[in-house]
Amino acid sequence: MTEKPIERQDCGRGSKGPEESLGYLLSKVGKAVETGFATRLSHLGLDPRQHGLLQMLCHYEGPSQQTIVSMLSIPPSTTVGLIDELEARGLVDRRLNPKDRRVRSLYVTEAGRELARQAYLVRQDWEEEFCSGLTTTERSNLRSALELLATNVVPSHRVDQDSEASDDHGSTSAESAV
């Protein structure tokens, strides 16, 4: 017995289904991109969040954990767990801040920098793959549109773009690391 094709129903106000929603499409693409990236990073023993943190620390030396929380827009407990994982692997060091001994600053070790270099190449290859078919101009336009959307919905992104906020060590806010 074969199933009948599903008929589209009008749910009112001209709605044609979730696949026509920009949010739905962004979510669907975002999940697929993250899943593909996670698969490609796995041979390095990293996941996308660890990669993002490691890249962030390579670009902004010595931020506090609190600064990282705001830069990455992830909960403090998650951030601490990620830092613990990277520190246990010898990729990141926590050091007392010489200006404020209550604060721990984060630094990437040489092993962390080498792994970050390898992960960056994986990221570049993955971006080339999932952006295949887009021209350089289309990629640039997509990035600009996504930056604008991020400014609209991610509070820390708005701060990063508008004020080039600096942390308590003079580092400027970060770009997207993933």
Sine and cosine of phi, psi and omega as CSV:
sin_phi,cos_phi,sin_psi,cos_psi,sin_omega,cos_omega
0.00,0.00,0.80,-0.60,0.01,-1.00
-0.99,-0.12,0.56,-0.83,0.02,-1.00
-0.98,0.19,0.55,-0.84,0.10,-1.00
-0.97,0.26,0.54,-0.84,0.09,-1.00
-0.88,0.47,0.57,-0.82,0.02,-1.00
-0.96,0.27,0.75,-0.66,0.04,-1.00
-1.00,0.01,0.66,-0.75,0.08,-1.00
-0.95,0.32,0.66,-0.75,0.05,-1.00
-0.91,-0.41,0.60,-0.80,0.10,-0.99
-1.00,0.09,0.89,-0.46,-0.03,-1.00
-1.00,-0.04,0.31,0.95,0.02,-1.00
0.99,-0.14,0.44,-0.90,0.03,-1.00
0.80,0.61,0.48,0.88,0.07,-1.00
0.97,0.23,0.20,0.98,0.00,-1.00
-0.87,0.49,0.75,-0.67,-0.02,-1.00
-0.91,-0.41,0.15,0.99,0.06,-1.00
0.90,-0.44,0.25,-0.97,-0.09,-1.00
-0.90,0.43,-0.50,0.87,-0.03,-1.00
-0.90,0.43,-0.24,0.97,0.04,-1.00
-1.00,-0.07,-0.07,1.00,0.02,-1.00
-0.99,0.12,0.76,-0.65,0.03,-1.00
-0.88,0.47,-0.65,0.76,0.03,-1.00
-0.87,0.49,-0.68,0.73,0.03,-1.00
-0.88,0.48,-0.72,0.69,-0.02,-1.00
-0.90,0.44,-0.69,0.72,0.04,-1.00
-0.87,0.49,-0.68,0.74,0.02,-1.00
-0.89,0.45,-0.72,0.70,-0.02,-1.00
-0.89,0.46,-0.72,0.69,0.01,-1.00
-0.92,0.39,-0.68,0.73,0.01,-1.00
-0.85,0.52,-0.70,0.72,0.02,-1.00
-0.90,0.43,-0.67,0.75,0.00,-1.00
-0.91,0.41,-0.66,0.75,0.02,-1.00
-0.91,0.42,-0.70,0.71,0.00,-1.00
-0.91,0.42,-0.68,0.73,0.01,-1.00
-0.89,0.46,-0.71,0.71,0.03,-1.00
-0.89,0.45,-0.63,0.77,0.02,-1.00
-0.92,0.39,-0.69,0.73,0.02,-1.00
-0.86,0.51,-0.67,0.74,0.02,-1.00
-0.88,0.48,-0.69,0.72,-0.03,-1.00
-0.95,0.32,-0.52,0.86,0.01,-1.00
-0.98,0.19,-0.36,0.93,-0.17,-0.98
-0.83,0.55,-0.54,0.84,0.00,-1.00
-0.92,0.39,-0.29,0.96,0.07,-1.00
-1.00,-0.05,-0.08,1.00,-0.02,-1.00
0.97,0.24,0.42,0.91,0.01,-1.00
-0.86,-0.52,0.45,-0.89,0.21,-0.98
-0.93,-0.38,0.17,-0.98,-0.07,-1.00
-0.85,0.53,-0.59,0.81,0.01,-1.00
-0.93,0.38,-0.67,0.74,0.04,-1.00
-0.89,0.45,-0.66,0.75,0.04,-1.00
-0.86,0.51,-0.73,0.68,0.00,-1.00
-0.86,0.51,-0.69,0.72,0.02,-1.00
-0.91,0.43,-0.71,0.71,0.00,-1.00
-0.88,0.47,-0.70,0.71,0.04,-1.00
-0.89,0.46,-0.67,0.74,0.02,-1.00
-0.85,0.52,-0.73,0.69,-0.04,-1.00
-0.94,0.34,-0.44,0.90,0.09,-1.00
-0.93,0.37,-0.55,0.84,-0.06,-1.00
-1.00,0.00,-0.43,0.90,-0.06,-1.00
-0.77,-0.64,1.00,0.00,-0.09,-1.00
-0.95,0.30,0.75,-0.66,0.15,-0.99
0.99,0.13,0.35,0.94,0.03,-1.00
-0.95,0.31,0.37,-0.93,0.10,-0.99
-0.98,0.18,0.26,-0.97,0.06,-1.00
-0.88,0.48,-0.61,0.79,0.00,-1.00
-0.89,0.45,-0.62,0.78,0.03,-1.00
-0.90,0.43,-0.67,0.74,0.02,-1.00
-0.88,0.47,-0.65,0.76,0.03,-1.00
-0.82,0.57,-0.74,0.67,-0.04,-1.00
-0.96,0.29,-0.56,0.83,-0.01,-1.00
-0.93,0.36,-0.62,0.78,-0.06,-1.00
-1.00,-0.07,-0.16,0.99,-0.01,-1.00
0.83,0.56,0.69,0.72,0.08,-1.00
-0.83,-0.57,0.45,-0.89,-0.07,-1.00
-0.87,0.50,0.53,-0.85,0.00,-1.00
-0.81,0.58,-0.67,0.74,-0.03,-1.00
-0.90,0.44,-0.60,0.80,0.04,-1.00
-0.92,0.38,-0.68,0.73,0.00,-1.00
-0.87,0.49,-0.73,0.69,0.00,-1.00
-0.87,0.50,-0.68,0.74,0.04,-1.00
-0.88,0.48,-0.68,0.73,0.03,-1.00
-0.89,0.45,-0.69,0.73,0.02,-1.00
-0.90,0.45,-0.69,0.72,0.04,-1.00
-0.84,0.54,-0.70,0.71,-0.01,-1.00
-0.88,0.47,-0.72,0.69,-0.02,-1.00
-0.93,0.36,-0.60,0.80,0.03,-1.00
-0.91,0.40,-0.67,0.74,0.00,-1.00
-0.88,0.48,-0.48,0.88,0.01,-1.00
-1.00,0.02,0.01,1.00,0.01,-1.00
0.97,0.24,0.38,0.92,-0.03,-1.00
-0.99,-0.12,-0.36,0.93,-0.06,-1.00
-0.66,-0.75,0.58,-0.81,0.11,-0.99
-0.89,-0.46,0.64,-0.77,0.19,-0.98
-0.98,-0.20,0.78,-0.63,0.01,-1.00
-0.76,-0.66,0.50,-0.86,0.08,-1.00
-0.90,0.44,0.66,-0.75,0.05,-1.00
-0.98,0.20,0.82,-0.57,-0.04,-1.00
-0.90,0.44,-0.40,0.92,0.00,-1.00
-1.00,0.08,-0.42,0.91,-0.02,-1.00
-0.49,-0.87,0.98,-0.20,-0.11,-0.99
-0.92,0.39,-0.16,0.99,0.08,-1.00
-0.98,0.19,-0.28,0.96,-0.10,-1.00
-0.97,-0.25,0.67,-0.74,0.12,-0.99
-0.97,-0.22,0.77,-0.64,0.05,-1.00
-0.99,-0.16,0.47,-0.88,-0.08,-1.00
-0.93,-0.36,0.70,-0.71,-0.01,-1.00
-0.70,-0.72,0.58,-0.81,0.05,-1.00
-1.00,0.05,0.70,-0.71,0.07,-1.00
-0.98,0.18,0.14,-0.99,0.04,-1.00
-0.89,0.46,-0.64,0.77,0.05,-1.00
-0.89,0.46,-0.62,0.78,0.04,-1.00
-0.91,0.42,-0.66,0.75,0.03,-1.00
-0.90,0.44,-0.65,0.76,0.01,-1.00
-0.91,0.42,-0.70,0.72,0.04,-1.00
-0.90,0.43,-0.63,0.78,0.03,-1.00
-0.88,0.47,-0.62,0.78,0.05,-1.00
-0.88,0.47,-0.71,0.71,0.01,-1.00
-0.90,0.44,-0.69,0.73,-0.01,-1.00
-0.91,0.41,-0.59,0.81,0.03,-1.00
-0.87,0.49,-0.66,0.75,0.03,-1.00
-0.90,0.43,-0.63,0.78,0.07,-1.00
-0.88,0.48,-0.71,0.71,0.01,-1.00
-0.87,0.49,-0.71,0.70,0.01,-1.00
-0.87,0.50,-0.72,0.70,0.00,-1.00
-0.88,0.47,-0.67,0.74,-0.01,-1.00
-0.91,0.42,-0.68,0.73,0.03,-1.00
-0.88,0.47,-0.64,0.77,0.06,-1.00
-0.87,0.49,-0.68,0.74,-0.03,-1.00
-0.91,0.41,-0.77,0.63,-0.07,-1.00
-0.98,0.22,-0.24,0.97,0.07,-1.00
-0.98,-0.18,0.10,1.00,0.00,-1.00
-0.86,0.51,0.61,-0.79,-0.05,-1.00
0.99,-0.10,-0.26,0.97,0.06,-1.00
-0.99,-0.13,0.67,-0.74,0.09,-1.00
-0.96,0.27,0.20,-0.98,0.05,-1.00
-0.86,0.52,-0.65,0.76,0.01,-1.00
-0.91,0.41,-0.68,0.73,0.02,-1.00
-0.89,0.45,-0.64,0.77,0.05,-1.00
-0.89,0.45,-0.69,0.73,0.01,-1.00
-0.89,0.45,-0.69,0.72,0.02,-1.00
-0.91,0.42,-0.65,0.76,0.04,-1.00
-0.88,0.47,-0.72,0.69,0.01,-1.00
-0.87,0.49,-0.70,0.71,0.01,-1.00
-0.88,0.48,-0.69,0.72,0.01,-1.00
-0.91,0.42,-0.67,0.74,0.01,-1.00
-0.92,0.40,-0.60,0.80,0.07,-1.00
-0.88,0.48,-0.68,0.73,0.02,-1.00
-0.90,0.44,-0.70,0.71,0.04,-1.00
-0.88,0.47,-0.67,0.74,0.02,-1.00
-0.88,0.48,-0.63,0.78,0.04,-1.00
-0.89,0.46,-0.56,0.83,0.00,-1.00
-0.96,0.28,-0.52,0.85,-0.16,-0.99
-0.88,-0.48,-0.24,0.97,-0.02,-1.00
-0.92,-0.39,0.96,-0.27,-0.08,-1.00
-0.80,0.60,-0.70,0.72,-0.03,-1.00
-0.93,0.38,-0.47,0.88,0.02,-1.00
-0.92,0.39,-0.61,0.79,0.03,-1.00
-0.89,0.47,-0.71,0.71,0.02,-1.00
-0.90,0.44,-0.71,0.71,-0.02,-1.00
-0.86,0.52,-0.69,0.73,-0.07,-1.00
-0.97,0.23,-0.66,0.75,-0.12,-0.99
-0.98,0.22,-0.69,0.72,-0.18,-0.98
-0.92,-0.39,-0.08,1.00,-0.12,-0.99
0.71,0.71,0.78,0.63,-0.04,-1.00
-0.79,0.62,0.61,-0.79,0.05,-1.00
-0.92,-0.40,0.52,-0.85,0.01,-1.00
-1.00,0.10,-0.11,-0.99,-0.08,-1.00
-0.96,0.27,0.16,0.99,0.03,-1.00
-0.82,-0.57,0.17,0.98,0.04,-1.00
1.00,0.07,0.05,1.00,0.04,-1.00
-0.98,0.21,0.57,-0.82,0.05,-1.00
-1.00,0.06,0.26,-0.97,-0.01,-1.00
-0.90,0.44,0.36,-0.93,-0.15,-0.99
-0.99,-0.11,0.40,-0.92,0.20,-0.98
-0.99,0.12,0.13,-0.99,0.08,-1.00
-0.88,0.48,0.74,-0.67,-0.03,-1.00
-1.00,-0.09,-0.15,0.99,-0.03,-1.00
-0.92,-0.39,0.00,0.00,0.00,0.00
